[in-house]
Amino acid sequence: MKVGFIGLGIMGKPMASHLIKDGFETNLLDLNLDAVNELAELGGHPCNSNKEIAEKSDVIITMLPSAKHVSRVLFDDDGIAKNGRPNTIIIDMSSVSPEDAKSFSKQLKEYEMFILDAPVSGGEPMAIEGKLSIMVGGDEKHFNHVLPLFESMGENVIHVGENGAGSTVKLANQIIVNVNIAALSEAVVLASKSGIDLNKMFDAIRGGLAGSAVMEAKMPKIISRDFEPGGRIDINFKDLNNVLSSANVVGVPLPITSQVKEIFNSEIVNDNAGKDHSYIIDYFEKLANFQTPRGGKK
C-alpha cells in the first residue's frame, strides 16, 4: 500500500510518523515544510501538491482543520478526485460533520473513489504514542483493507457504521470531552478558591466516580498552568458548532453543549483561540475573580 498523508499538524505529524516507522511507503504534504522535512528524515517522501499525492498513492489520509479544507484537497482542480486513480480509498481523519462526510462520499463515487470518515480521540499525547481511539464510518470491506494503517496509528479502532457514522460518534465524543473540561474547570476553581491544594484534590478524587480520561489528561495541565495546545480552543469550538448543527438536523436539543460552546466562544473573543481547550478554566476564574495558582497551591 502506497500511502499519502495530507496535514502534518499537531496530530497529523505523529500519526504519519508511525506509518513511516511501521514500514508503509508514505508520501507527505503540508504547508509546514519543517514538519515535512522532519518526517522525511524518518523515511517519508515529500510531495509538492495534492496532484502529486494523488498520482503516487493508493490510500490517501487527510488530517485537516475543517471540512472546507478537506473539500479543497478532494475537489479542487489539482485535488485528489480529478487526479487520482479509480478505487483510491481516502481516509478523512479530520473532524467534520456527518453531513459533510456523506457529501464527500457521494461526490467521490462519481470518480469511482471511496472514503472512510475516521476521526480520532486522544489528543497529541495518544497520537505520539500511537494509541489513538479511531471511530470509522464507511464500507466495511474498505475498512478491513486499510485496517493495518489504523492499527499503526491507534489502539482502539472500531468500525461504527456507514459513511457519516464515524463523524457522528466523534461529535458525541466531543460533547463528553468538552462538557467534562467545563465541569472540571468549575470544580477546580471552587476547590482552589476555598484553599484546597489541587494536587491533593486530584489524588483524592481521580480513583472515584469523578475520575476520567479527561481529568487524567487535563488536570496536570491546569495545575501547572501549561496551556500549550494538545487540543486547541478554536478547533474544539468548530467541533461544537458541528455538534449543534447535526443535532438540529436530527431534532435533538443540546442545552448543556450549547452553553459550553458559548464558553469556548468567549475565550476565542478574548484572543485565546490557540490555547489548549483546558484553558476555558479562564472563563470560570474570571467569574470568580480568582486565578488558580501554578503548582496547585499558594
C-alpha positions in Angstrom: 0.0 0.0 0.0 1.4 3.4 -1.0 0.0 5.9 1.4 -0.4 9.7 1.0 -0.7 11.8 4.1 -2.0 15.4 3.9 -2.0 17.5 7.0 1.0 17.3 9.4 -0.1 19.4 12.3 -0.2 18.7 16.0 -2.0 15.4 15.4 -1.1 14.5 11.8 2.7 14.6 12.2 3.0 12.0 14.9 0.3 9.9 13.2 2.3 9.9 9.9 5.5 9.1 11.8 4.0 5.8 13.0 3.1 4.8 9.4 6.7 5.5 8.3 8.2 3.7 11.2 6.0 0.7 10.6 7.3 0.4 7.0 4.5 1.9 5.0 5.6 3.9 1.9 4.3 7.3 2.9 4.0 10.4 0.7 3.8 13.7 2.6 2.2 17.1 2.1 1.8 20.1 4.3 2.3 23.8 4.2 4.7 23.5 7.1 7.9 22.3 5.4 9.7 21.8 8.7 7.2 19.1 9.5 7.6 17.5 6.1 11.4 17.6 6.4 11.3 16.1 9.9 9.3 13.1 8.6 11.4 12.8 5.5 14.4 12.1 7.8 12.4 9.1 9.1 11.9 7.9 5.6 8.8 9.7 4.3 8.6 11.1 0.8 7.9 14.8 0.4 5.4 15.9 -2.3 4.7 19.3 -3.7 1.0 19.2 -4.4 -2.3 17.3 -3.9 -2.0 16.2 -7.5 1.4 14.6 -6.8 0.0 12.8 -3.7 -3.0 11.6 -5.8 -0.8 10.2 -8.6 1.6 8.4 -6.2 -0.8 6.9 -3.6 -3.3 4.1 -3.3 -4.7 5.2 0.0 -4.8 8.9 1.0 -5.2 10.2 4.6 -6.3 13.7 5.3 -5.9 15.3 8.7 -7.1 18.9 8.2 -8.6 21.7 10.3 -12.1 21.7 8.8 -14.5 20.4 6.1 -13.7 23.3 3.8 -10.0 22.3 3.8 -10.9 18.7 3.1 -13.2 19.7 0.3 -10.5 21.8 -1.4 -8.0 18.9 -1.2 -10.5 16.5 -2.6 -12.3 18.5 -5.3 -10.1 21.5 -6.5 -8.6 21.1 -10.0 -5.3 19.9 -8.5 -7.1 17.7 -6.0 -7.5 14.0 -5.3 -10.7 13.4 -7.2 -9.5 14.8 -10.6 -6.0 13.4 -10.4 -6.2 10.1 -8.6 -6.8 6.6 -9.8 -10.2 4.8 -9.7 -10.6 2.7 -6.5 -8.4 5.1 -4.5 -9.5 5.0 -0.8 -9.4 8.3 1.1 -9.4 8.2 4.9 -10.5 11.5 6.3 -9.3 11.7 9.9 -10.3 15.3 10.3 -13.3 16.2 12.5 -16.2 17.1 10.1 -19.9 16.9 10.3 -21.8 13.7 9.4 -23.5 15.7 6.6 -20.1 16.7 5.1 -18.8 13.1 5.4 -21.9 11.8 3.5 -21.5 14.5 0.9 -17.8 13.7 0.3 -18.7 10.0 -0.2 -21.4 10.8 -2.7 -19.2 13.1 -4.7 -16.3 10.7 -4.8 -18.3 7.9 -6.1 -18.7 9.9 -9.3 -14.9 9.5 -9.7 -15.0 5.8 -8.7 -13.3 6.6 -5.4 -14.2 5.8 -1.8 -13.9 7.5 1.5 -13.9 6.5 5.2 -14.7 9.1 7.8 -12.3 8.2 10.6 -11.9 10.9 13.2 -9.8 10.3 16.3 -9.8 10.9 20.0 -6.9 11.0 22.5 -5.2 14.3 21.6 -1.5 14.8 20.9 -0.2 12.5 23.7 -2.0 9.5 22.3 -1.1 10.4 18.7 2.6 10.4 19.8 2.2 7.0 21.5 0.2 5.5 18.6 -2.7 4.8 20.9 -5.5 6.9 19.5 -9.1 5.8 19.5 -10.3 5.8 15.9 -14.0 5.6 15.0 -14.6 4.7 11.4 -17.6 5.1 9.1 -17.9 3.7 5.6 -17.9 0.4 3.7 -16.6 -2.4 5.9 -14.6 -4.0 3.2 -12.7 -0.8 2.7 -12.2 -0.6 6.4 -10.7 -4.1 6.5 -8.4 -3.3 3.6 -6.8 -0.3 5.4 -7.0 -1.7 8.9 -3.2 -2.1 9.2 -2.9 1.6 8.7 -5.4 2.3 11.5 -3.6 -0.2 13.8 -0.3 1.6 13.2 -1.8 4.9 14.5 -4.3 3.7 17.0 -5.0 1.2 19.8 -8.8 1.2 19.8 -10.1 1.0 16.2 -13.8 0.5 15.7 -15.9 0.3 12.5 -19.1 2.1 13.7 -21.3 2.1 10.6 -21.8 3.6 7.2 -20.4 6.9 5.9 -21.1 9.6 8.4 -21.2 7.3 11.4 -17.6 7.9 12.4 -18.2 11.6 12.4 -21.4 11.2 14.4 -19.5 9.2 17.1 -16.8 11.8 17.1 -19.4 14.5 17.8 -20.7 12.5 20.7 -17.1 12.2 21.9 -16.6 16.0 21.7 -19.7 16.6 23.8 -18.4 14.4 26.5 -14.8 15.7 26.4 -15.6 19.4 26.4 -18.5 19.3 28.8 -16.2 17.4 31.2 -13.5 20.0 30.8 -16.0 22.7 31.7 -17.2 20.7 34.8 -13.6 20.1 35.8 -12.8 23.8 35.5 -15.8 24.8 37.6 -14.9 22.3 40.3 -11.2 23.3 40.3 -12.0 27.0 40.8 -14.3 26.2 43.7 -11.8 24.0 45.4 -8.8 26.3 44.8 -10.5 29.4 46.0 -11.6 27.5 49.1 -7.9 26.9 49.9 -7.6 23.3 48.7 -4.3 22.0 47.3 -5.2 20.9 43.8 -2.7 18.1 43.8 -4.4 16.6 46.8 -7.8 17.1 45.3 -6.6 15.3 42.2 -5.2 12.4 44.2 -8.4 12.2 46.3 -11.0 12.0 43.5 -9.2 10.6 40.5 -9.8 7.0 41.5 -13.5 7.6 42.2 -16.6 8.1 40.1 -15.5 11.6 39.1 -12.2 10.3 37.7 -11.9 10.1 33.9 -9.5 10.2 31.0 -10.3 13.8 30.6 -9.3 14.5 34.2 -6.1 12.5 33.8 -5.1 14.5 30.7 -6.2 18.0 31.7 -5.8 18.2 35.5 -2.0 18.2 35.3 -2.1 21.0 32.7 -4.4 23.1 34.8 -2.2 22.6 37.9 1.0 23.5 36.1 -0.9 26.2 34.1 0.6 24.7 30.9 -1.9 25.6 28.1 0.2 24.7 25.1 -2.3 23.1 22.8 -2.9 19.4 22.6 -6.5 20.3 21.5 -7.0 23.9 20.5 -9.9 26.0 21.7 -10.8 27.1 18.2 -10.8 23.6 16.8 -13.0 22.3 19.6 -15.3 25.3 19.1 -15.6 24.3 15.5 -16.5 20.7 16.6 -19.1 22.0 19.0 -20.7 24.0 16.2 -20.8 20.8 14.1 -22.4 19.0 17.1 -25.2 21.6 17.3 -25.7 21.7 13.6 -26.1 18.0 13.3 -28.3 17.8 16.4 -30.6 20.3 14.7 -30.8 18.0 11.6 -32.0 15.0 13.7 -34.0 17.0 16.2 -32.0 16.6 19.4 -31.9 19.6 21.8 -28.4 20.0 23.5 -28.8 22.7 26.2 -25.6 21.9 28.1 -23.5 21.6 24.9 -24.9 25.0 23.8 -23.8 26.7 27.0 -20.3 25.1 26.8 -20.0 26.2 23.2 -20.6 29.8 24.3 -17.9 29.5 26.9 -15.5 28.5 24.1 -16.7 31.4 22.1 -15.9 33.8 25.0 -12.3 32.6 25.1 -11.9 33.0 21.3 -13.3 36.6 21.6 -10.6 37.1 24.3 -7.8 36.1 21.9 -7.3 32.6 23.4 -8.2 30.6 20.3 -4.8 28.9 20.0 -4.6 27.7 23.6 -5.4 24.2 24.9 -9.1 23.7 25.5 -8.3 23.2 29.2 -7.8 27.0 29.2 -11.5 27.5 29.3 -10.8 27.5 33.1 -10.0 31.2 32.4 -13.8 31.8 31.9 -14.6 30.4 35.4 -11.7 32.1 37.0 -12.9 35.5 35.7 -16.4 34.8 37.1 -14.9 34.0 40.5 -12.3 36.9 40.4 -9.6 34.2 41.2 -6.8 32.5 39.4 -5.7 29.0 40.4 -2.0 29.1 41.4 0.7 27.5 39.4 1.7 24.3 41.2 -1.8 23.8 42.7 -1.4 25.7 46.0 -0.2 29.1 47.1 
